[in-house]
Amino acid sequence: MKPGTHPAYRHVVFRDKTADFSFLTRSTLTSDRTVEWEDGNTYPVVDVEISSASHPFYTGTARVLDTAGRVERFERRYGHREGR
């Protein structure tokens, strides 16, 4: 990489406060706040609103939409056209 043109790529802790879940990864994001990680080192911390620990798809609480009912409701509301 060409020096001086790319942002610093360093270890950062991402923290999901709603699920009380944190993980350490590398990123170019910066933060003024820091946290001491399990290995004893201090890293910048970025708070996120949702992560794999709180997202419905990953936790298994995702709702399945009734697509057949939605089509029937649309046809009742706007009518079913023949020939199309």
N, CA, C and O of each residue as an XYZ file, in Angstrom:
336
protein
N       0.835     -1.175      0.000
C       0.000      0.000      0.000
C       0.886      1.246      0.000
O       1.977      1.257      0.570
N       0.402      2.257     -0.632
C       1.125      3.518     -0.694
C       1.047      4.222      0.666
O      -0.053      4.428      1.179
N       2.168      4.590      1.250
C       2.138      5.201      2.587
C       1.497      6.588      2.575
O       1.679      7.373      1.645
N       0.736      6.862      3.646
C       0.156      8.184      3.818
C      -1.192      8.392      3.140
O      -1.782      9.460      3.307
N      -1.714      7.418      2.376
C      -2.991      7.623      1.696
C      -4.126      6.811      2.311
O      -5.297      7.114      2.079
N      -3.800      5.794      3.084
C      -4.831      4.928      3.650
C      -4.960      5.178      5.154
O      -3.974      5.494      5.821
N      -6.186      5.036      5.690
C      -6.358      5.211      7.135
C      -5.689      4.062      7.897
O      -5.448      2.989      7.343
N      -5.403      4.302      9.149
C      -4.755      3.289      9.986
C      -5.702      2.113     10.198
O      -6.881      2.300     10.498
N      -5.184      0.920     10.042
C      -5.942     -0.322     10.195
C      -5.459     -0.975     11.483
O      -4.330     -1.462     11.550
N      -6.312     -0.985     12.507
C      -5.883     -1.447     13.821
C      -6.988     -2.251     14.498
O      -8.103     -2.353     13.987
N      -6.659     -2.819     15.656
C      -7.636     -3.587     16.424
C      -8.652     -2.636     17.058
O      -8.292     -1.590     17.598
N      -9.930     -3.023     16.982
C     -11.033     -2.240     17.554
C     -12.023     -3.215     18.179
O     -12.261     -4.293     17.635
N     -12.597     -2.846     19.312
C     -13.635     -3.643     19.955
C     -14.990     -3.074     19.551
O     -15.240     -1.881     19.725
N     -15.863     -3.920     19.012
C     -17.240     -3.538     18.713
C     -18.108     -4.092     19.826
O     -18.024     -5.274     20.158
N     -18.961     -3.219     20.415
C     -19.753     -3.608     21.568
C     -21.232     -3.377     21.296
O     -21.644     -2.276     20.931
N     -22.027     -4.432     21.479
C     -23.484     -4.369     21.388
C     -24.016     -4.351     22.811
O     -24.050     -5.386     23.476
N     -24.431     -3.184     23.283
C     -24.861     -3.050     24.674
C     -26.189     -3.742     24.940
O     -26.424     -4.194     26.061
N     -27.061     -3.839     23.944
C     -28.363     -4.458     24.182
C     -28.224     -5.956     24.451
O     -29.006     -6.523     25.214
N     -27.242     -6.591     23.833
C     -27.053     -8.027     24.022
C     -25.889     -8.334     24.951
O     -25.591     -9.502     25.200
N     -25.226     -7.302     25.467
C     -24.046     -7.475     26.312
C     -23.038     -8.394     25.618
O     -22.614     -9.412     26.165
N     -22.668     -7.999     24.394
C     -21.794     -8.803     23.543
C     -20.739     -7.897     22.930
O     -21.056     -6.813     22.442
N     -19.490     -8.335     22.953
C     -18.390     -7.577     22.361
C     -17.494     -8.517     21.580
O     -17.383     -9.701     21.900
N     -16.857     -7.978     20.554
C     -15.877     -8.774     19.824
C     -14.760     -7.872     19.333
O     -14.966     -6.693     19.044
N     -13.586     -8.447     19.245
C     -12.387     -7.748     18.828
C     -12.086     -8.102     17.387
O     -12.032     -9.277     17.024
N     -11.890     -7.085     16.568
C     -11.556     -7.286     15.161
C     -10.675     -6.127     14.717
O     -10.333     -5.252     15.512
N     -10.320     -6.130     13.465
C      -9.509     -5.034     12.924
C     -10.397     -4.148     12.058
O     -11.258     -4.641     11.330
N     -10.180     -2.836     12.143
C     -11.007     -1.890     11.413
C     -10.257     -0.568     11.265
O      -9.236     -0.333     11.912
N     -10.794      0.289     10.391
C     -10.243      1.638     10.240
C     -11.041      2.656     11.047
O     -10.687      3.835     11.066
N     -12.119      2.221     11.718
C     -12.908      3.128     12.549
C     -12.077      3.610     13.731
O     -11.196      2.905     14.222
N     -12.375      4.824     14.174
C     -11.684      5.386     15.329
C     -12.708      5.749     16.395
O     -13.892      5.926     16.107
N     -12.239      5.854     17.612
C     -13.102      6.221     18.718
C     -12.260      6.861     19.817
O     -11.096      6.508     20.005
N     -12.859      7.803     20.537
C     -12.179      8.432     21.662
C     -12.249      7.562     22.912
O     -11.409      7.675     23.805
N     -13.260      6.690     22.970
C     -13.436      5.820     24.131
C     -12.597      4.556     23.975
O     -12.380      4.077     22.862
N     -12.134      4.029     25.087
C     -11.343      2.807     25.069
C     -11.907      1.820     26.083
O     -12.663      2.194     26.979
N     -11.529      0.558     25.928
C     -11.941     -0.495     26.846
C     -10.777     -1.467     26.997
O     -10.019     -1.700     26.055
N     -10.647     -2.029     28.195
C      -9.620     -3.046     28.412
C     -10.201     -4.392     28.016
O     -11.243     -4.803     28.527
N      -9.530     -5.071     27.112
C     -10.007     -6.348     26.572
C      -9.514     -7.496     27.438
O      -8.717     -7.292     28.353
N      -9.987     -8.699     27.148
C      -9.660     -9.891     27.928
C      -8.165    -10.188     27.964
O      -7.684    -10.803     28.916
N      -7.426     -9.765     26.947
C      -5.992    -10.039     26.907
C      -5.169     -9.017     27.695
O      -3.941     -9.100     27.726
N      -5.841     -8.053     28.333
C      -5.159     -7.058     29.155
C      -4.781     -5.792     28.409
O      -4.359     -4.821     29.037
N      -4.918     -5.770     27.093
C      -4.605     -4.584     26.298
C      -5.807     -3.655     26.232
O      -6.946     -4.087     26.407
N      -5.550     -2.388     25.980
C      -6.598     -1.381     25.842
C      -6.799     -1.074     24.365
O      -5.843     -0.788     23.643
N      -8.070     -1.138     23.916
C      -8.415     -0.914     22.513
C      -9.515      0.139     22.419
O     -10.273      0.322     23.372
N      -9.615      0.836     21.282
C     -10.762      1.724     21.062
C     -12.042      0.890     20.994
O     -12.023     -0.236     20.497
N     -13.139      1.432     21.486
C     -14.412      0.706     21.481
C     -15.435      1.497     20.667
O     -15.540      2.716     20.804
N     -16.192      0.791     19.814
C     -17.257      1.378     19.004
C     -18.555      0.680     19.400
O     -18.660     -0.542     19.293
N     -19.543      1.448     19.855
C     -20.837      0.888     20.230
C     -21.718      0.770     18.993
O     -21.835      1.715     18.212
N     -22.338     -0.401     18.818
C     -23.230     -0.654     17.687
C     -24.627     -0.950     18.224
O     -24.780     -1.398     19.361
N     -25.635     -0.700     17.408
C     -27.011     -0.917     17.832
C     -27.441     -2.366     17.690
O     -28.302     -2.835     18.434
N     -26.851     -3.075     16.741
C     -27.258     -4.448     16.498
C     -26.056     -5.258     16.047
O     -25.195     -4.759     15.323
N     -26.003     -6.502     16.477
C     -24.918     -7.399     16.092
C     -25.504     -8.793     15.889
O     -26.720     -8.978     15.940
N     -24.642     -9.758     15.661
C     -25.130    -11.122     15.471
C     -25.763    -11.677     16.742
O     -26.538    -12.631     16.676
N     -25.450    -11.103     17.882
C     -26.028    -11.563     19.145
C     -27.441    -11.028     19.372
O     -28.184    -11.588     20.178
N     -27.826     -9.956     18.676
C     -29.148     -9.375     18.895
C     -30.008     -9.314     17.635
O     -31.182     -8.953     17.722
N     -29.466     -9.653     16.475
C     -30.239     -9.595     15.236
C     -31.180    -10.799     15.161
O     -30.749    -11.925     15.407
N     -32.454    -10.584     14.825
C     -33.421    -11.676     14.796
C     -33.042    -12.826     13.860
O     -33.365    -13.977     14.153
N     -32.386    -12.551     12.774
C     -32.007    -13.627     11.851
C     -31.032    -14.593     12.505
O     -31.155    -15.808     12.345
N     -30.073    -14.064     13.234
C     -29.045    -14.907     13.860
C     -29.520    -15.532     15.163
O     -29.023    -16.593     15.542
N     -30.468    -14.910     15.860
C     -30.937    -15.448     17.127
C     -32.072    -16.444     16.956
O     -32.442    -17.123     17.914
N     -32.633    -16.543     15.754
C     -33.708    -17.493     15.503
C     -35.080    -16.974     15.852
O     -36.031    -17.755     15.906
N     -35.219    -15.689     16.091
C     -36.514    -15.109     16.437
C     -37.126    -14.343     15.270
O     -38.037    -13.539     15.469
N     -36.639    -14.583     14.064
C     -37.167    -13.881     12.891
C     -38.593    -14.348     12.617
O     -38.916    -15.524     12.788
N     -39.435    -13.420     12.192
C     -40.817    -13.750     11.868
C     -40.920    -14.136     10.407
O     -40.251    -13.555      9.553
N     -41.759    -15.120     10.124
C     -42.008    -15.538      8.750
C     -43.263    -14.814      8.277
O     -44.307    -14.887      8.926
N     -43.163    -14.124      7.162
C     -44.312    -13.393      6.631
C     -45.224    -14.330      5.859
O     -44.761    -15.242      5.173
N     -46.504    -14.102      5.975
C     -47.498    -14.892      5.264
C     -47.693    -14.275      3.885
O     -48.560    -13.419      3.708
N     -46.894    -14.701      2.904
C     -46.960    -14.091      1.579
C     -48.242    -14.458      0.851
O     -48.763    -13.654      0.079
N     -48.758    -15.662      1.084
C     -50.002    -16.045      0.406
C     -51.151    -15.164      0.886
O     -51.979    -14.740      0.080
N     -51.212    -14.890      2.163
C     -52.253    -14.022      2.702
C     -52.139    -12.604      2.186
O     -53.153    -11.932      1.999
N     -50.939    -12.144      1.954
C     -50.740    -10.795      1.442
C     -51.232    -10.692      0.005
O     -51.817     -9.678     -0.375
N     -51.000    -11.737     -0.805
C     -51.466    -11.732     -2.192
C     -52.986    -11.762     -2.234
O     -53.603    -11.037     -3.015
N     -53.592    -12.599     -1.396
C     -55.054    -12.673     -1.353
C     -55.663    -11.349     -0.893
O     -56.688    -10.927     -1.430
N     -55.068    -10.708      0.063
C     -55.563     -9.417      0.531
C     -55.453     -8.370     -0.573
O     -56.350     -7.541     -0.727
N     -54.356     -8.396     -1.348
C     -54.191     -7.475     -2.473
C     -55.282     -7.715     -3.517
O     -55.864     -6.761     -4.032
N     -55.561     -8.984     -3.832
C     -56.586     -9.301     -4.831
C     -57.972     -8.903     -4.348
O     -58.789     -8.447     -5.147
N     -58.254     -9.062     -3.069
C     -59.544     -8.618     -2.532
C     -59.684     -7.114     -2.625
O     -60.749     -6.599     -2.964
N     -58.616     -6.421     -2.328
C     -58.642     -4.956     -2.298
C     -58.740     -4.365     -3.703
O     -59.527     -3.448     -3.937
N     -57.951     -4.883     -4.629
C     -57.869     -4.280     -5.957
C     -58.473     -5.127     -7.062
O     -58.504     -4.706     -8.219
N     -58.947     -6.297     -6.726
C     -59.590     -7.167     -7.712
C     -58.572     -7.981     -8.502
O     -57.407     -7.604     -8.629
N     -59.036     -9.085     -9.017
C     -58.200     -9.956     -9.824
C     -58.538     -9.732    -11.286
O     -59.702     -9.856    -11.668
N     -57.566     -9.410    -12.103
C     -57.811     -9.139    -13.520
C     -57.578    -10.404    -14.329
O     -56.540    -11.050    -14.192
N     -58.521    -10.750    -15.153
C     -58.407    -11.923    -16.024
C     -57.631    -11.551    -17.281
O     -57.693    -10.408    -17.735
N     -56.910    -12.499    -17.838
C     -56.221    -12.275    -19.101
C     -54.854    -11.657    -18.949
O     -54.196    -11.416    -19.962
N     -54.409    -11.400    -17.809
C     -53.081    -10.819    -17.600
C     -52.212    -11.736    -16.833
O     -51.056    -11.411    -16.563
